[in-house]
Amino acid sequence: MITSTHSPNSIASSEHTYLMSTSPCKPQVAKDDSYKPRIISTIGQRPACLVSASVTYVGNNEIYAFGGFDQYTDEVYNHVLRLNLETRQWNLVDNYDDIPGVRMGHTATLWRGEKVLIFGGENEHRSYLSDLIIFDLKTAHWQLPELYGVYPVGRARHSAVIHDDKLFIVGGLSGSDNSTILDDICFLDLTTWTWSRTWKFVPRFDHISWAWGGRLWIFGGLTEGMERVSDIWWLDLKQSPSFSGQLHASSSSQRRSSAHRTPRAGQFAQNQQTHANISSYPANSSSVQVAQSSPASRKPPMAPGSISSIRFFSGPNIPSQALGTHFHAYSSGCLLDFIAPAVTGLFDTSLCALDLETMRWERLADGKELFNPNYRWHYCALNQEGTHAWMLGCPIEPIQNIGGSSNEYLSDVLLLDLRKLGLLGNALAPDSKTDLIRLPTSDTHEISYLSGIGADLARMFDKRPENGSGTDFVVLADSDNQTEEVDETTAMVDLRRDDQPGSKSIHVHRLILEARWPHFARMIASQMAEFHSKKLHIPEPYPVVRAFLYYLYTDSITPHPEAGPSLEEVAGMLVMSNCYDMPRLRTLCRNRLGRELDVEHAAIIWERAGTANEEWLKKRAARFCMTHWGRVVRTFGFQSLRRSAMMELCQEVDTEGRVVGSEELEVVGGLGGARFGASSYGRDGHSRRVGSAGTQIDEVTDGEEEDTMEM
């Protein structure tokens, strides 16, 4: 809230300088104080906890589920169900036209926000499918598009992603008795409906794929040895013309309509029996399925473009893919790994993120902060903006039916706001840095760490008007030591006048501040004292105020050696964003502080997060301080804390906690922040070998590094 403590006489004596309220000394009540994910229970025609179904968030607070396999009855479905997240209601959708046959292990990809593309899967006879069917969300009609080119091999448990109007298909299972793990990649051009040729990539199934930074990425899944892997692969799409432009059929003989192919429904009769203890709806009466294509007689060539991979071995934040139930997703330039409680036992649960730019794993939250141990989760869906995730599951204790039998249904939904956990969302997160140098920054800046108009406005920031900058307003701030010396009880009293020694001036443009700062715009509209004096005093440290005003000019808090704000300044900006209700700045600060949390600034970030009511960031910083306590207490940031804050941080440890020396910590494998009992590598081990494909592989086993990886 903006207040003024000046009387008319004092205003005249202080050159009409307006005093803005300082940051709150004690945490104020905020909208997202102590964020806790919430679980909602659904009603209506809830689907059973099917295996290998598709669950897709389609926008408008709706989730669609299709197909799947009931592990208790061997029933395979082709139902379309819709969950309205506002009403918490499940409904069986009446669908029309070319209804696809029953299937599981298929992919469902949202296209243009109006259609869902269903590809592949396997039917009730374990035959692999290679058809593509389109479901229109507005009309609930199915469509079999007329396709060209050679169909890929039928498959299930593959991955699919849309990039540049192309549906990429990667890997999967095929062959009799799941004997073939496919290592191919192909795509369907969605503008010409033409299949590309097939290339060799990496053998994998039950994995995830996504596109980011001009590359196609895949992670996780199972290999030929049925081993869950933790390596990440990517294919550079920009280096090859094969992945750019449109595909066109070379002749009319290549025209192959899926509608003209032999329907599987005629060959295999579907079981129309409805099991009373499975669901309250029967299987669809009409269906069309497409037989799989014959495998190519020749082995496909390697995919064009650079193929690279990294394998992660060990580290305090690297999630083990062998333990727990993992749900992988992409958001904000990061690979997310939701590690939920497993069916077979309790394991270390958490939410981890891999930054694709730095290839560093981070632990965003512990599982106990996200997952209720009394629930089991089966599916995870994200919105296209990458800001929210929904996990579908059921209580561990099955729901009792009227007849006395018990069943598992997708009866509960866990809503996760990823922005509260430090993620920006796909709209705010920058793309790969390589994409930022394709064009000059602006007409006046060839190269800058800023982009667009921000690079130009930055030249005019804090320049005196006599230099021709056009600045017409002055913001006053306090020096660092002046702010620290003010007692908490007098923080709101008019002790910081511009005539006091230590006040520093920052020259700005009133128009820019009006357009970018809602509080400032309201002050100008009210024609308060600062409207006439053209001066404003913010009782905050000068570096923080200057970084805050620089953000108003550039819309960026990106680190830069000369102009970009430091972590300590960003922590101060987080407090200001909470005080003056600026949600975008708050999200940017939360993201950077969580991503760049280090020993030197951990205590400061913890203290500022508490002041700004950022409970998630405060807990994460406290956990970091406890893990690296010996180093943190020796930093200037910790020693500069107020005594009350220092005591509160010391009490973050539980009552049974104790300090363990480095020698004892090394015995239990806890050096470098690793969890007790975790395996570790030597401090100076570093080897290099050549892989089977002729690529050079570096094995990094540096005990001082946070993560260990193989490239």
C-alpha positions in Angstrom: 0.0 0.0 0.0 1.3 3.5 -0.9 1.2 5.9 2.0 2.6 9.4 2.7 3.6 10.6 6.2 4.2 14.2 5.1 2.2 17.2 6.3 1.9 20.1 3.9 4.6 22.0 5.7 7.0 19.1 5.8 6.3 18.4 2.1 7.5 21.9 1.3 10.6 21.5 3.4 11.6 18.3 1.8 11.2 19.5 -1.8 8.0 17.6 -2.2 9.7 14.2 -2.1 7.2 11.4 -1.8 8.0 8.6 0.6 7.0 5.2 -0.6 6.3 2.5 2.0 9.2 0.1 2.7 9.0 -3.6 2.2 7.1 -5.4 4.9 9.2 -6.2 8.0 7.0 -9.1 8.8 5.3 -11.5 6.3 2.0 -10.2 5.0 -0.9 -12.4 4.1 -0.4 -13.3 0.4 -2.7 -15.1 -2.0 -0.4 -18.1 -2.4 0.9 -18.2 1.2 2.0 -21.7 2.1 1.1 -23.3 -1.2 -0.3 -26.8 -0.9 -1.5 -28.8 -3.9 -5.1 -29.8 -3.5 -6.9 -33.1 -4.3 -10.4 -33.0 -5.8 -12.7 -36.0 -5.8 -14.7 -36.6 -9.0 -18.2 -37.8 -9.6 -20.1 -39.3 -12.5 -19.0 -42.1 -14.9 -15.5 -42.4 -13.5 -13.2 -44.7 -15.6 -11.5 -47.6 -14.1 -7.8 -47.3 -13.4 -6.9 -48.6 -16.9 -3.4 -49.4 -18.1 -1.9 -47.7 -21.2 -4.9 -45.4 -21.8 -4.4 -41.9 -23.0 -5.2 -38.9 -20.8 -5.0 -35.5 -22.4 -5.7 -32.0 -21.1 -7.4 -30.2 -24.0 -8.0 -26.7 -22.5 -11.2 -25.2 -21.1 -10.6 -27.1 -17.8 -11.3 -30.4 -19.5 -9.4 -33.7 -19.6 -10.2 -36.4 -22.1 -9.4 -40.1 -21.6 -9.5 -42.7 -24.4 -8.9 -46.5 -24.6 -6.9 -48.5 -22.2 -6.7 -52.0 -20.8 -8.2 -53.4 -17.5 -5.5 -55.6 -15.9 -8.1 -57.5 -13.8 -10.4 -58.5 -16.6 -8.3 -58.3 -19.8 -10.9 -55.9 -21.2 -9.7 -53.4 -23.8 -11.8 -50.2 -24.3 -12.4 -47.5 -26.9 -14.5 -45.2 -24.8 -14.1 -41.5 -24.9 -14.6 -39.9 -21.4 -14.5 -36.2 -20.5 -13.7 -34.8 -17.1 -14.8 -31.2 -16.3 -12.5 -29.9 -13.7 -14.8 -27.1 -12.6 -17.8 -29.4 -12.0 -15.6 -32.4 -11.1 -17.9 -34.5 -13.4 -16.9 -37.5 -15.6 -19.1 -38.1 -18.6 -19.1 -40.7 -21.3 -18.9 -38.8 -24.6 -21.2 -39.8 -27.4 -18.9 -40.0 -30.5 -19.8 -40.6 -34.1 -18.6 -41.5 -37.6 -15.5 -43.7 -38.0 -15.2 -44.8 -34.3 -11.8 -46.5 -33.8 -11.5 -50.0 -32.4 -10.4 -50.8 -28.9 -6.8 -50.1 -28.2 -4.1 -49.5 -25.6 -0.6 -48.2 -25.7 -1.5 -45.6 -28.3 -0.7 -41.8 -28.3 -3.2 -38.9 -28.1 -1.7 -35.6 -29.2 -3.6 -32.3 -29.0 -3.5 -30.4 -32.3 -4.4 -26.8 -32.8 -6.5 -26.9 -29.6 -9.5 -28.4 -31.4 -8.5 -31.9 -32.4 -6.8 -35.0 -30.8 -4.6 -37.2 -33.0 -4.7 -40.9 -32.1 -2.0 -43.0 -33.5 -1.2 -46.7 -33.2 -1.6 -48.9 -30.2 -2.6 -52.6 -29.9 -6.0 -54.1 -29.9 -7.6 -56.9 -27.8 -5.8 -59.5 -29.9 -2.4 -57.9 -29.3 -2.1 -56.9 -32.9 -0.2 -53.7 -33.4 -1.9 -50.8 -35.2 -0.6 -48.1 -37.5 -3.7 -46.0 -38.1 -4.2 -42.3 -37.5 -7.6 -41.2 -36.4 -8.7 -37.6 -35.6 -11.2 -36.8 -32.9 -12.9 -33.4 -33.2 -13.4 -32.0 -29.7 -16.2 -29.6 -30.8 -18.3 -32.0 -32.7 -17.3 -35.3 -31.1 -16.9 -36.8 -34.6 -14.1 -39.1 -35.6 -12.3 -38.7 -39.0 -10.0 -41.0 -41.0 -7.8 -38.6 -43.0 -6.7 -39.6 -46.5 -3.0 -40.2 -46.1 -0.1 -40.5 -48.5 3.2 -42.3 -48.4 4.2 -45.5 -46.7 2.7 -46.2 -43.3 5.2 -46.8 -40.4 5.2 -50.2 -38.7 2.4 -50.8 -36.3 3.4 -50.1 -32.7 2.4 -49.4 -29.2 3.9 -47.7 -26.1 5.7 -45.3 -28.4 5.9 -41.5 -28.2 4.5 -38.8 -30.4 5.0 -35.0 -30.5 3.9 -32.3 -32.9 6.5 -29.8 -34.1 6.3 -27.4 -37.0 3.0 -29.0 -38.2 4.6 -32.5 -38.2 3.6 -35.4 -36.0 6.8 -37.2 -35.0 6.6 -40.9 -34.0 9.5 -42.3 -32.1 10.2 -45.9 -31.0 7.7 -48.3 -29.4 7.0 -52.0 -29.3 6.1 -54.3 -32.2 6.4 -57.8 -33.4 4.9 -61.0 -31.9 5.0 -61.3 -28.1 6.4 -57.8 -27.8 9.7 -59.1 -29.2 10.7 -56.1 -31.2 11.8 -52.8 -29.7 11.7 -50.2 -32.5 14.6 -47.8 -32.9 13.1 -45.7 -35.7 11.7 -42.2 -36.1 9.3 -40.8 -38.8 6.8 -38.0 -39.1 3.5 -37.3 -40.7 3.3 -33.9 -42.5 0.0 -32.5 -41.2 -0.3 -30.0 -44.0 -0.1 -32.5 -46.9 -1.0 -35.7 -44.8 2.1 -37.5 -46.2 4.2 -39.9 -44.2 8.0 -39.4 -44.3 10.4 -42.2 -44.7 11.7 -44.0 -41.6 15.1 -43.3 -40.1 17.0 -45.1 -37.4 17.3 -43.3 -34.0 17.4 -45.0 -30.6 15.6 -48.2 -29.4 13.2 -47.3 -26.7 9.6 -47.7 -25.5 7.6 -46.2 -22.6 9.6 -43.0 -23.0 8.7 -39.3 -23.5 9.5 -37.1 -26.5 9.2 -33.3 -26.9 10.5 -30.5 -29.2 12.5 -27.6 -27.9 15.2 -25.3 -29.3 15.0 -26.8 -32.8 15.7 -30.3 -31.4 13.6 -33.4 -30.8 14.3 -34.9 -27.4 13.6 -38.2 -25.8 14.1 -39.4 -22.2 13.6 -42.4 -20.1 11.7 -45.6 -21.0 12.8 -49.2 -21.3 15.6 -50.7 -23.4 16.0 -54.2 -24.9 17.2 -55.5 -21.5 14.0 -54.2 -19.8 16.2 -51.7 -18.0 14.8 -48.3 -17.0 17.4 -45.8 -18.2 18.3 -42.2 -17.2 19.9 -41.0 -20.5 18.6 -38.2 -22.6 18.9 -38.1 -26.4 18.3 -35.3 -28.9 18.2 -35.0 -32.6 19.0 -31.6 -34.2 16.1 -30.9 -36.6 17.6 -27.6 -38.0 20.6 -29.2 -39.6 18.7 -31.4 -42.1 16.4 -30.3 -44.9 14.6 -33.7 -44.4 12.8 -32.2 -41.4 11.9 -28.8 -42.9 9.4 -27.9 -45.5 6.4 -29.9 -46.7 6.3 -33.4 -47.9 4.4 -34.3 -51.1 3.6 -37.7 -52.6 5.7 -38.5 -55.7 2.8 -40.1 -57.5 -0.8 -41.1 -57.2 0.2 -44.7 -56.7 1.5 -43.7 -53.2 -1.9 -42.5 -52.2 -3.2 -44.8 -49.5 -6.4 -43.9 -47.6 -6.8 -45.4 -44.2 -10.5 -45.5 -44.9 -9.9 -48.0 -47.7 -7.8 -50.4 -45.8 -9.2 -53.6 -44.4 -11.1 -52.9 -41.1 -9.9 -55.0 -38.3 -13.5 -55.1 -36.9 -14.4 -57.5 -39.6 -11.6 -59.8 -38.8 -11.7 -59.7 -35.1 -15.1 -59.6 -33.3 -15.1 -57.4 -30.3 -16.3 -58.6 -27.0 -19.5 -56.7 -26.3 -20.0 -58.2 -22.8 -20.0 -55.6 -20.0 -18.6 -56.5 -16.7 -20.7 -55.0 -13.9 -17.7 -54.5 -11.7 -15.7 -52.7 -14.3 -17.8 -49.8 -15.4 -21.3 -48.7 -16.1 -20.9 -48.4 -19.9 -20.5 -51.0 -22.7 -17.9 -51.0 -25.4 -18.7 -49.0 -28.6 -20.8 -51.1 -31.1 -19.0 -50.0 -34.2 -15.3 -49.6 -34.7 -12.6 -49.5 -37.4 -9.1 -50.6 -37.0 -6.2 -50.6 -39.5 -3.8 -53.5 -39.9 -0.2 -52.7 -39.4 2.2 -52.2 -42.2 4.7 -54.9 -43.1 8.1 -54.1 -41.8 10.6 -52.8 -44.3 12.9 -55.4 -45.8 15.9 -53.1 -45.6 17.3 -51.4 -42.5 16.6 -47.7 -42.4 19.5 -45.2 -42.5 20.5 -43.1 -39.6 18.4 -40.0 -39.0 19.9 -36.9 -40.6 21.2 -34.2 -38.3 23.3 -34.5 -35.2 22.4 -37.1 -32.7 23.7 -36.6 -29.1 23.0 -38.1 -25.7 23.9 -37.7 -22.1 23.7 -40.4 -19.4 23.4 -39.4 -15.8 25.2 -41.7 -13.3 25.0 -40.2 -9.8 24.3 -37.0 -8.0 22.3 -35.6 -5.0 19.5 -34.4 -7.3 19.5 -37.0 -10.1 16.3 -39.1 -9.7 16.8 -42.9 -9.8 14.5 -44.2 -12.6 14.5 -47.7 -11.0 12.6 -46.6 -7.9 9.1 -45.1 -7.5 6.5 -44.3 -10.1 7.8 -41.7 -12.6 5.8 -39.3 -14.8 7.8 -37.3 -17.2 6.8 -34.1 -18.9 8.2 -31.0 -20.5 7.7 -27.4 -19.3 9.6 -24.1 -19.3 12.8 -25.4 -21.0 13.0 -28.2 -18.4 12.3 -31.9 -18.3 10.1 -32.6 -15.3 10.2 -35.9 -13.4 7.3 -36.4 -11.0 8.3 -39.3 -8.7 5.2 -40.5 -7.0 4.8 -43.3 -4.4 5.1 -46.7 -6.1 2.6 -49.6 -5.8 5.2 -52.0 -4.4 6.5 -49.8 -1.6 7.4 -46.4 -0.3 10.4 -44.7 -1.9 11.9 -41.3 -2.0 9.4 -39.1 -3.8 10.0 -35.7 -5.2 9.6 -33.4 -8.2 12.9 -32.9 -10.1 13.7 -30.8 -13.1 16.5 -31.0 -15.7 17.5 -27.7 -17.1 18.0 -28.4 -20.8 20.4 -25.5 -21.2 22.8 -26.3 -18.5 22.0 -30.1 -18.2 21.7 -29.8 -14.4 19.1 -31.6 -12.3 17.3 -29.7 -9.5 15.0 -30.9 -6.8 12.0 -28.5 -7.0 10.1 -30.1 -4.1 10.0 -33.1 -1.8 7.3 -35.6 -2.4 5.9 -35.1 1.1 5.1 -31.6 0.1 3.2 -32.7 -3.0 1.9 -36.3 -2.7 -0.5 -37.6 -0.1 0.7 -41.1 0.9 -2.8 -42.4 1.0 -3.3 -42.0 -2.8 -1.8 -43.8 -5.8 -1.4 -41.9 -9.1 -1.7 -43.4 -12.5 -1.6 -40.6 -15.1 -0.2 -37.1 -15.4 -1.3 -34.4 -17.9 0.0 -30.9 -18.5 -1.6 -27.9 -20.3 0.1 -26.6 -23.4 1.3 -23.5 -21.5 3.3 -25.7 -19.1 1.9 -23.9 -16.0 -0.3 -26.6 -14.5 -0.2 -30.4 -14.1 -3.0 -32.8 -13.2 -2.4 -36.2 -11.8 -5.2 -38.7 -11.9 -5.4 -41.6 -9.4 -7.4 -43.1 -6.6 -7.1 -43.8 -2.8 -5.0 -46.8 -1.8 -8.1 -48.3 -0.2 -10.4 -49.3 -3.1 -13.9 -47.8 -3.4 -16.6 -50.1 -2.2 -19.5 -50.7 -4.7 -23.1 -51.2 -3.7 -22.8 -55.0 -4.2 -19.9 -55.2 -1.8 -17.2 -55.5 -4.4 -14.3 -53.1 -4.6 -12.8 -51.4 -7.6 -10.1 -48.8 -8.5 -11.3 -45.8 -10.4 -9.7 -42.6 -11.6 -11.7 -40.9 -8.9 -9.3 -38.2 -7.7 -7.3 -35.5 -9.3 -4.2 -33.7 -7.8 -3.8 -30.2 -9.1 -0.2 -28.8 -9.2 0.5 -25.1 -10.0 4.0 -25.4 -11.5 4.5 -21.6 -11.3 4.4 -21.8 -7.5 7.2 -24.3 -7.7 9.5 -22.0 -9.6 8.7 -22.7 -13.2 7.9 -19.9 -15.6 5.7 -21.7 -18.1 6.4 -22.1 -21.8 5.3 -18.5 -22.7 7.8 -16.8 -20.4 10.6 -19.3 -20.5 13.2 -18.4 -23.2 13.9 -20.9 -26.0 17.4 -22.2 -26.6 20.1 -19.5 -26.6 21.1 -20.5 -30.1 17.7 -19.2 -31.4 18.4 -15.7 -29.9 21.2 -14.9 -32.3 19.4 -15.5 -35.6 18.4 -11.8 -35.8 20.0 -8.7 -34.5 18.7 -7.6 -31.1 17.3 -4.4 -32.6 18.1 -1.8 -35.3 20.5 -0.1 -32.8 22.0 -3.1 -31.1 23.5 -5.9 -33.2 24.2 -8.2 -30.2 22.8 -7.8 -26.6 21.8 -10.1 -23.8 18.4 -8.3 -24.0 16.0 -8.6 -26.8 13.6 -6.3 -28.7 12.7 -2.9 -27.3 14.4 -3.6 -24.0 17.8 -3.3 -25.5 17.0 0.2 -26.8 15.3 1.5 -23.6 18.2 0.3 -21.5 20.4 2.9 -23.2 18.2 5.7 -21.9 18.0 4.4 -18.3 19.5 6.5 -15.5 20.9 9.2 -17.7 20.8 12.9 -16.6 18.4 15.1 -18.7 21.2 17.4 -19.6 22.7 14.5 -21.6 19.8 14.5 -23.9 18.2 11.3 -22.4 14.8 12.9 -21.9 14.5 11.7 -18.3 11.9 13.8 -16.3 11.6 12.1 -13.0 13.9 11.2 -10.1 13.7 8.2 -7.8 15.7 8.3 -4.6 17.0 5.2 -2.8 19.0 4.4 0.3 22.5 3.2 0.5 23.0 -0.3 1.7 24.3 0.5 5.2 21.6 3.1 5.7 18.8 0.6 5.1 20.3 -2.0 7.4 20.6 0.5 10.3 16.9 1.3 10.4 15.1 -0.5 13.2 12.1 -2.6 12.2 9.7 -0.7 14.5 10.5 2.6 12.8 10.7 1.3 9.2 7.4 3.1 8.2 8.3 6.4 9.9 9.6 9.3 7.9 13.3 9.0 8.7 14.6 8.7 5.2 14.3 12.1 3.6 16.1 13.0 0.4 18.1 15.6 2.3 19.7 12.9 4.4 23.3 11.8 3.6 23.4 8.6 1.6 20.3 9.0 -0.5 21.1 8.3 -4.2 19.2 9.5 -7.3 18.1 7.5 -10.3 16.9 9.4 -13.3 14.0 7.8 -15.1 11.1 8.5 -17.5 7.7 9.1 -15.9 5.9 7.7 -18.9 7.7 4.3 -18.8 7.1 4.0 -15.0 3.4 4.8 -15.6 3.1 2.1 -18.3 5.0 -0.6 -16.4 4.2 0.0 -12.7 0.5 0.0 -11.6 1.3 1.6 -8.2 3.2 4.4 -9.8 0.4 5.0 -12.3 -2.2 5.3 -9.5 0.0 7.8 -7.7 0.3 10.0 -10.8 -3.4 9.7 -11.5 -4.2 10.9 -8.0 -1.9 13.9 -8.5 -0.2 13.4 -5.2 2.9 15.3 -4.0 5.2 13.4 -6.3 3.2 14.5 -9.3 4.3 18.0 -8.8 7.7 17.5 -7.3 8.7 14.8 -9.8 10.5 13.0 -7.1 9.9 9.7 -5.4 11.7 8.1 -2.4 11.8 4.3 -2.1 13.4 3.3 1.3 15.1 0.3 -0.1 18.8 -0.4 -0.8 20.0 1.5 -3.9 21.1 -1.7 -5.8 17.7 -3.3 -5.3 15.8 -0.1 -6.4 18.0 0.4 -9.4 17.6 -3.3 -10.5 13.8 -2.9 -10.0 13.7 0.2 -12.2 16.0 -1.4 -14.8 13.5 -4.3 -15.0 10.7 -1.8 -15.8 12.8 -0.7 -18.7 13.9 -4.1 -20.0 11.4 -6.6 -18.8 14.3 -8.8 -17.9 16.2 -10.0 -14.8 18.6 -12.1 -16.8 22.1 -12.2 -15.1 24.7 -10.1 -16.8 28.2 -9.1 -15.6 27.6 -5.4 -16.0 23.9 -4.6 -16.0 22.0 -7.7 -15.0 20.9 -8.0 -11.3 22.8 -10.2 -8.9 21.0 -12.9 -6.9 21.0 -10.6 -3.8 19.3 -7.9 -5.8 16.8 -10.3 -7.3 15.9 -11.5 -3.7 15.2 -7.8 -2.8 13.1 -7.5 -6.0 11.1 -10.5 -4.9 10.1 -8.6 -1.7 9.2 -5.5 -3.7 7.1 -7.6 -6.1 5.1 -8.9 -3.2 4.8 -5.5 -1.6 3.5 -3.8 -4.7 1.6 -6.8 -6.2 3.5 -7.5 -9.4 2.9 -11.1 -10.3 5.0 -11.3 -13.4 8.1 -10.0 -11.6 7.4 -12.2 -8.7 7.3 -15.3 -11.0 10.6 -14.3 -12.7 12.3 -13.7 -9.4 11.0 -17.0 -7.9 12.3 -18.9 -11.0 15.7 -17.4 -11.0 16.3 -17.7 -7.3 15.2 -21.3 -7.3 17.3 -22.1 -10.3 20.5 -20.4 -9.2 20.4 -21.1 -5.5 23.9 -21.4 -4.2 25.9 -21.4 -1.0 26.8 -17.7 -1.0 23.2 -16.5 -1.3 21.2 -19.3 0.3 20.7 -17.6 3.7 19.7 -14.3 2.0 17.3 -16.0 -0.3 15.8 -17.9 2.6 15.2 -14.6 4.6 13.8 -12.7 1.6 11.5 -15.6 0.6 10.1 -15.6 4.1 9.5 -11.8 4.0 7.7 -12.2 0.6 5.6 -15.2 1.8 7.2 -17.5 -0.7 6.9 -20.7 1.3 8.1 -23.0 -1.4 11.2 -21.0 -2.0 11.8 -20.6 1.7 11.6 -24.4 2.3 13.9 -25.1 -0.6 16.5 -22.5 0.6 16.3 -23.9 4.2 16.8 -27.4 2.9 19.8 -26.2 0.9 21.2 -24.4 4.0 20.9 -27.6 6.1 22.6 -29.7 3.5 25.5 -27.3 3.1 25.5 -25.9 6.6 29.2 -25.7 7.2 29.7 -23.6 4.1 26.6 -21.4 4.5 27.4 -20.2 8.0 30.7 -18.9 6.8 29.2 -16.7 4.1 28.6 -13.0 4.4 25.0 -13.5 3.6 24.4 -15.6 6.7 26.5 -13.3 8.9 24.5 -10.3 7.7 21.2 -11.7 8.8 19.4 -10.1 11.8 19.7 -12.1 15.0 16.1 -13.1 15.0 16.3 -14.4 11.4 19.6 -16.2 12.2 17.9 -18.0 15.1 14.9 -18.9 13.0 17.1 -20.4 10.3 19.0 -22.5 13.0 15.7 -23.9 14.1 14.8 -25.1 10.6 16.6 -28.4 11.6 14.4 -30.9 13.3 14.8 -31.5 17.0 16.8 -34.7 16.6 19.2 -33.2 14.1 22.9 -32.9 14.8 26.1 -31.7 13.0 28.1 -34.5 11.4 31.8 -34.1 10.5 33.1 -34.5 7.0 34.9 -37.8 7.8 31.7 -39.4 9.3 29.7 -37.9 6.4 32.0 -39.5 3.8 31.5 -42.9 5.4 27.8 -42.8 4.9 28.1 -41.4 1.4 26.7 -37.9 2.2 29.5 -35.7 0.9 28.7 -33.0 -1.7 25.0 -32.9 -0.7 24.3 -36.6 -1.5 21.7 -38.5 0.5 23.0 -40.9 3.1 23.8 -44.3 1.7 24.0 -43.0 -1.9 26.8 -44.3 -4.0 29.5 -41.9 -5.1 32.5 -41.7 -7.3 36.1 -40.6 -6.6 37.1 -37.0 -6.6 39.5 -37.2 -9.5 38.2 -40.0 -11.7 37.8 -39.0 -15.3 37.9 -41.4 -18.3 37.1 -41.3 -21.9 36.1 -44.1 -24.2 34.6 -44.6 -27.7 31.0 -46.0 -28.0 29.8 -48.7 -30.3 28.6 -46.2 -32.8 32.0 -44.6 -33.1 31.1 -41.6 -30.9 33.4 -40.3 -28.3 32.0 -40.6 -24.7 33.3 -38.6 -21.7 32.7 -40.2 -18.3 32.7 -37.4 -15.7 33.0 -38.7 -12.2 33.9 -35.6 -10.3 32.8 -35.8 -6.7 32.7 -32.1 -6.4 30.1 -31.7 -9.2 26.5 -31.7 -8.2 25.6 -34.1 -11.1 27.5 -36.7 -12.9 26.9 -37.4 -16.5 28.2 -39.3 -19.6 28.3 -37.6 -22.9 
